[in-house]
Amino acid sequence: MNKSLFKVHSWAALLAFIPLLVICVTGSLLVFKHEIDSLLMPDQVRVEPQAQRLPLDSLAANINQAQPNYEIVGWVLYQDPARADQPYVMEKGTSEWSFLHLNPYTGTVLSAPVAHDHYLTDWLLELHYTFLLEDAGLVITSVFAIALLLLGITGIYLHRKFWKNFFTLRWNSRLVVYFSDLHKMVGVVASPILLVLAFTGAWWNIAGFLHELEEHADGHEHHLMQARLYSDDLSLENLRTEAESSVAGFTATYISFPWEPGANFTFWGDVPSGNFLTSEYSSTVSFNAQTGENLGSYDIRTAGLGATIVDSYRRLHFGDFAGLASKIIWALLGSAPLILALTGVTLWWKRRKQRARAKQKNLATGALSANLS
């Protein structure tokens, strides 16, 4: 059993280690996506907090005036008061989503609409979950996420008695011995986090790909934006006020605008659940895009166990459930495959050379015996 699992573990690692390095290294960097953006383009992503935000209607009017050839299709409302809003827009005549940055206190549009992979960290994000291959990339990265799951499970089983020599690093031994100790130690420490990252990443990618298949199963293409798909008589600010009064403690964090015929407004938001793994998009309130009628709400606090677990995937994947401390831990352990790849490939190569030498020795011994006989 152990020999078979060791072969599975070794070959899965050899076949997948380069893609997994890409996924894990980019993921570790993206834990600090906003911090990196704040260093590279502070004038776009950071704002000076003021006493009160402008009404959503005024902000939307500013966007529409600055970008008349675009329609708003989404809007991120960050809970950090010093972060700029991030509205998503779609250029008329296309189905392509872009985004820009907006000062919610002054109404100033801080950037022109750009593609989702325009900035460095957004390019890294695209590389992280699609390898820059769009929908096909969702499937490919899912395969490698499953490979990471397999590596974690087999590694934990193979080293299930790790506590016996867990803190042993034989510094003065041969490199292969030291690397073996280091590989086991790092693998045991990082495996629980890597399993979480692999499972949640695979879940999202597979779900996203299946959603795309379902949406376009009949062959229809994405809707090309031609004109506004909601009534101009609706007040976005009033809808947000109603959404936040419909669910106790609800704070809107994202607004989904109608982006295709038949779609409505949905306000996604955070609620005080007492569960530190509840995401900031855990609950929703929806409104008819033409009449503003409240179509119903969803409160994570009254949802079943399954829905609560799935909602926790966001916090677990990004590691932001305990602020900076958990983000640092996630970034460090998420990059553990760097060490595992270095030590693992070295061990594999050393063992391969040892087997080759042993085979040559056996052949030589056999030939000598044959000659003597």
Stockholm file with secondary structure:
# STOCKHOLM 1.0

chainA/1-373         MNKSLFKVHSWAALLAFIPLLVICVTGSLLVFKHEIDSLLMPDQVRVEPQAQRLPLDSLAANINQAQPNYEIVGWVLYQDPARADQPYVMEKGTSEWSFLHLNPYTGTVLSAPVAHDHYLTDWLLELHYTFLLEDAGLVITSVFAIALLLLGITGIYLHRKFWKNFFTLRWNSRLVVYFSDLHKMVGVVASPILLVLAFTGAWWNIAGFLHELEEHADGHEHHLMQARLYSDDLSLENLRTEAESSVAGFTATYISFPWEPGANFTFWGDVPSGNFLTSEYSSTVSFNAQTGENLGSYDIRTAGLGATIVDSYRRLHFGDFAGLASKIIWALLGSAPLILALTGVTLWWKRRKQRARAKQKNLATGALSANLS
#=GR chainA/1-373 SS CHHHHHHHHHHHHHHHHHHHHHHHHHHHHHTTHHHHHHHHCHHHHBCCCCSCCCCHHHHHHHHHHHCTTEEEEEEECCSSTTBCBEEEEEETTCCCEEECCBCTTTCCBCSCCEETTCSHHHHHHHHHHHTTCHHHHHHHHHHHHHHHHHHHHHHHHHTTTGGGSTTCCCTTSCHHHHHHHHHHHHHHHHHHHHHHHHHHHHHHHHHHHHHHHHHTTTSCCCCCCCSCCSCTTCCHHHHHHHHHHHSTTCEEEEEECCCSTTCCEEEEEECCCSCTTCCTTCEEEEECTTTCCEEEEECGGGSCHHHHHHHHHHHHHHTCTTHHHHHHHHHHHHTTHHHHHHHHHHHHHHHHHHHHHHHHHHHHHHHHHHHHC
#=GC SS_cons         CHHHHHHHHHHHHHHHHHHHHHHHHHHHHHTTHHHHHHHHCHHHHBCCCCSCCCCHHHHHHHHHHHCTTEEEEEEECCSSTTBCBEEEEEETTCCCEEECCBCTTTCCBCSCCEETTCSHHHHHHHHHHHTTCHHHHHHHHHHHHHHHHHHHHHHHHHTTTGGGSTTCCCTTSCHHHHHHHHHHHHHHHHHHHHHHHHHHHHHHHHHHHHHHHHHTTTSCCCCCCCSCCSCTTCCHHHHHHHHHHHSTTCEEEEEECCCSTTCCEEEEEECCCSCTTCCTTCEEEEECTTTCCEEEEECGGGSCHHHHHHHHHHHHHHTCTTHHHHHHHHHHHHTTHHHHHHHHHHHHHHHHHHHHHHHHHHHHHHHHHHHHC
//
